Amino acid sequence: MKDDLISRQAAIDYCYQLINVEHQQGSDEMNYGQERVNQTETILHHLEFMPSAQPEIIRCKDCKHHSGSYCHYKYSYGAYVRDDHYCGWAERRTDE
């Protein structure tokens, strides 16, 4: 199984395409087609509510370790950073 990022909207659009194809099929395949539509709609529902695989990016200006233009992260020696910079140690400030 692949573990990569894809567009959630592209996956949802693909599910809708599958549903439309099944609805256009002939009557001899209707029962099988309706079963596939039901399965696709279930997958579609799960896709819409699945948590994002992309981590939240917190800019330095919004980080609790940022003060003025300086980063006070406990495992660093401190550094001057731009407000729009970001890093893997960022924690969103909650005092706003």
C-alpha positions, 0 to 999 in steps of 0.5 A, spaced: 500 500 500 502 506 498 503 512 503 503 518 500 499 525 500 493 525 495 488 531 494 482 529 498 477 533 493 480 529 487 479 522 491 471 525 492 471 527 485 473 520 483 468 517 487 462 521 484 465 519 477 464 512 479 457 513 482 455 516 475 458 511 471 454 505 475 448 509 474 449 509 466 449 502 466 444 497 463 438 494 467 441 487 467 447 490 471 442 494 475 443 490 482 450 489 481 451 497 480 447 499 485 451 495 490 457 498 487 454 505 488 452 504 495 459 501 497 462 508 493 457 512 497 460 509 504 467 510 501 465 517 499 462 519 506 469 516 510 473 520 505 469 527 507 470 526 514 477 523 514 483 527 518 488 531 514 495 527 513 498 534 512 500 537 519 498 544 521 504 549 519 505 554 525 508 560 523 513 563 528 509 569 530 503 564 532 508 560 536 509 560 544 516 560 543 517 566 539 518 573 542 519 579 538 524 576 533 527 571 537 525 564 538 526 561 545 525 554 544 528 550 550 532 545 546 535 550 542 540 556 543 535 561 541 535 564 534 533 570 531 527 568 526 522 572 521 515 572 523 513 568 517 518 562 519 516 555 521 519 549 524 518 542 527 518 545 534 512 550 533 507 550 538 501 554 537 500 560 542 494 560 546 494 566 550 490 570 544 
